[in-house]
Amino acid sequence: MSWIEKFFPNVVPIWTGDNGVVQAIQQTLYMTLVTAVCAGILGLIIGILLVLTDQHGLLQNDPVYFILDKLVNIFRAVPFIILLAVMTPFTRAIVGTGIGPTAALVPLVAGVTPFYARQVQNALLTVDPGVIEAAESMGISPLGITFRVYLREGLSELIRVSVLTIISAIGLTAMAGAVGGGGLGNLAIAVGYQRYQNDVVWVALIFILVLVFLVQFIGDLLARKTHH
């Protein structure tokens, strides 16, 4: 404790309590996990639809693909900091407030979903077309091919892109925190940077790095176990 008090004198007093380090970590984990689940489900569905309705897809549908593709491109092109501001009225209408971790979830899901959808599309396109043709020749339905071929054969690559998306979401939670979303981003900016407490900024950075490294380690482990 004496070593911590020496090098991080401003961290010890705010370790617990409101706007403390522990609360900031909990808020970042909350935003990351909820965003990962919601954007993961939506992004997976959209990514699969992009693959199936593509020009050479099992359910080729040019109008549907065109609409989904353009929506993904539009939302991916909007910088997240601008998306936060643009979606404030929509966020307030849904959760009743424009600040805090729960309010940050709305733009986080809106920003992460198209990114993950495109990653899912690219991951599923790596599946060997010959395997898909073999499944079609056996009379397997498009739904069956989606689950038994696309998702099964592309599982390792899906895990890799999921890890990339979660790490990106962690970075976005920090950005959301800088504008009132809470979490480690809010701790680093509102408490550390604005009060000239550099040790608080470093602690926030360290915990973000630990979280990123942990996600990457678990993701690499799962990807290796599922690769074949």
C-alpha positions in Angstrom: 0.0 0.0 0.0 2.9 2.4 0.7 4.2 1.7 -2.8 0.8 2.4 -4.3 0.4 5.6 -2.2 3.8 6.8 -3.4 3.3 6.3 -7.1 -0.5 6.6 -7.3 -1.4 9.1 -4.6 -4.6 10.2 -6.2 -5.9 6.7 -6.9 -6.2 5.4 -3.3 -8.8 8.0 -2.1 -11.1 7.2 -5.1 -10.6 3.5 -5.2 -14.1 2.8 -4.0 -17.3 4.9 -3.9 -19.1 6.9 -6.6 -16.9 7.6 -9.6 -14.2 5.4 -8.1 -11.9 3.0 -9.8 -13.9 -0.1 -8.8 -17.2 1.4 -10.1 -15.5 2.5 -13.3 -14.3 -1.1 -13.9 -17.8 -2.5 -13.3 -19.3 0.0 -15.6 -16.9 -0.8 -18.4 -17.5 -4.5 -18.0 -21.3 -3.9 -18.0 -21.2 -1.8 -21.2 -18.8 -4.2 -22.9 -20.7 -7.4 -22.0 -24.2 -6.0 -22.9 -22.9 -4.5 -26.1 -21.1 -7.7 -27.1 -24.3 -9.8 -26.5 -26.8 -7.4 -28.3 -24.5 -6.4 -31.1 -23.3 -10.0 -31.4 -26.8 -11.4 -32.0 -27.8 -8.6 -34.4 -24.5 -8.5 -36.2 -24.5 -12.3 -36.7 -28.0 -12.2 -38.1 -27.2 -9.4 -40.5 -23.9 -11.0 -41.5 -25.5 -14.3 -42.3 -28.2 -12.5 -44.3 -25.5 -10.6 -46.3 -23.9 -13.9 -47.2 -27.1 -15.7 -48.1 -28.6 -12.9 -50.2 -25.4 -12.1 -52.0 -25.1 -12.5 -55.8 -23.9 -16.1 -55.4 -25.7 -16.8 -52.1 -28.1 -19.6 -51.3 -31.0 -17.1 -51.1 -29.9 -14.5 -53.7 -32.0 -11.4 -53.2 -30.5 -8.3 -54.7 -32.9 -5.7 -53.1 -32.4 -7.2 -49.6 -28.6 -7.4 -50.0 -28.5 -3.8 -51.4 -30.4 -2.4 -48.4 -28.4 -4.3 -45.8 -25.1 -3.6 -47.5 -25.8 0.2 -47.7 -27.0 0.4 -44.1 -23.9 -1.4 -42.8 -21.7 1.0 -44.9 -23.5 4.1 -43.6 -23.3 3.2 -40.0 -19.7 2.1 -40.3 -18.8 5.4 -41.9 -20.2 7.6 -39.1 -17.5 8.4 -36.5 -18.6 7.0 -33.1 -18.2 10.3 -31.3 -20.7 11.9 -33.8 -23.0 8.9 -33.5 -23.1 9.5 -29.8 -24.3 13.1 -30.4 -26.7 12.2 -33.2 -28.4 9.4 -31.3 -28.9 11.4 -28.0 -32.6 12.1 -28.6 -33.2 8.5 -29.6 -31.3 7.3 -26.5 -33.4 9.5 -24.2 -36.6 8.2 -25.8 -35.5 4.6 -25.0 -33.8 4.8 -21.6 -35.0 8.2 -20.4 -31.5 9.8 -20.1 -28.6 10.7 -22.4 -25.8 10.0 -19.9 -24.6 7.1 -17.9 -23.6 3.5 -18.8 -27.1 2.4 -19.8 -27.6 5.3 -22.1 -24.2 4.6 -23.7 -25.5 1.1 -24.7 -27.8 2.5 -27.4 -25.1 4.1 -29.6 -22.6 1.4 -28.7 -24.9 -1.3 -30.1 -25.7 0.9 -33.1 -21.9 1.4 -33.7 -20.7 -2.1 -33.1 -23.5 -4.1 -34.9 -22.6 -3.0 -38.5 -18.9 -3.5 -37.8 -19.5 -7.0 -36.5 -21.9 -7.8 -39.3 -19.2 -7.1 -41.9 -16.7 -9.1 -40.0 -19.2 -12.1 -39.9 -19.7 -11.8 -43.6 -16.0 -11.9 -44.3 -15.5 -14.8 -41.9 -18.3 -16.9 -43.5 -17.0 -16.2 -47.0 -13.8 -18.0 -46.1 -15.8 -21.3 -45.9 -14.8 -23.6 -48.8 -17.5 -23.3 -51.5 -17.0 -27.0 -52.3 -18.3 -28.0 -48.9 -21.4 -25.8 -49.5 -22.0 -27.3 -52.9 -21.7 -30.8 -51.4 -24.2 -29.9 -48.8 -26.6 -28.6 -51.5 -26.2 -31.8 -53.5 -27.3 -33.8 -50.4 -30.5 -31.8 -50.3 -29.8 -29.9 -47.1 -31.9 -26.7 -46.8 -30.4 -23.2 -46.7 -31.1 -23.0 -43.0 -29.4 -26.4 -42.4 -26.4 -25.3 -44.5 -26.2 -22.0 -42.5 -25.9 -23.9 -39.1 -24.2 -27.1 -40.2 -21.8 -25.7 -42.7 -21.3 -22.0 -42.5 -21.3 -21.5 -38.8 -19.6 -24.9 -38.1 -16.8 -24.6 -40.7 -16.3 -20.9 -40.0 -16.4 -21.1 -36.2 -12.7 -20.5 -35.7 -12.7 -17.4 -37.9 -15.9 -16.2 -36.3 -14.2 -16.4 -32.9 -11.3 -14.3 -34.2 -13.5 -11.6 -35.6 -15.6 -11.7 -32.4 -12.5 -11.0 -30.4 -11.6 -8.1 -32.7 -15.1 -6.7 -32.2 -15.1 -7.0 -28.4 -11.7 -5.2 -28.3 -13.1 -2.5 -30.5 -16.2 -2.3 -28.2 -13.9 -1.8 -25.2 -12.3 1.2 -27.0 -15.7 2.6 -27.8 -16.8 2.3 -24.2 -13.8 4.5 -23.2 -14.9 7.0 -25.8 -18.5 6.9 -24.6 -17.2 7.4 -21.0 -15.3 10.5 -22.0 -18.7 12.2 -22.9 -20.6 11.1 -19.8 -21.1 7.4 -20.4 -19.2 6.4 -17.2 -16.6 3.6 -17.0 -12.8 3.8 -17.3 -13.0 6.4 -20.1 -14.9 8.8 -17.8 -12.4 8.1 -15.0 -9.4 8.9 -17.2 -10.9 12.1 -18.6 -13.2 13.6 -16.0 -11.2 12.6 -13.0 -7.7 12.2 -14.2 -7.1 14.5 -17.2 -9.2 17.4 -16.2 -7.9 17.5 -12.7 -4.3 17.0 -13.8 -4.0 13.6 -12.0 -1.9 11.7 -14.4 -1.7 8.6 -12.1 -5.5 8.2 -12.4 -5.2 8.3 -16.2 -2.4 5.6 -16.0 -4.5 3.4 -13.8 -7.5 3.6 -16.2 -5.2 2.8 -19.1 -3.7 -0.2 -17.3 -7.1 -1.7 -16.5 -8.2 -1.2 -20.1 -5.0 -3.0 -21.4 -5.5 -5.8 -18.9 -9.1 -6.3 -20.2 -8.0 -6.2 -23.8 -5.1 -8.7 -23.2 -7.5 -11.0 -21.3 -10.1 -11.0 -24.1 -7.4 -11.6 -26.7 -5.9 -14.5 -24.8 -9.2 -16.3 -24.3 -10.2 -15.6 -27.9 -6.9 -17.0 -29.3 -7.3 -20.1 -27.0 -10.8 -20.8 -28.2 -9.9 -20.2 -31.9 -7.0 -22.7 -31.7 -9.2 -25.3 -30.1 -11.9 -24.9 -32.8 -9.6 -24.7 -35.8 -9.5 -27.7 -38.1 
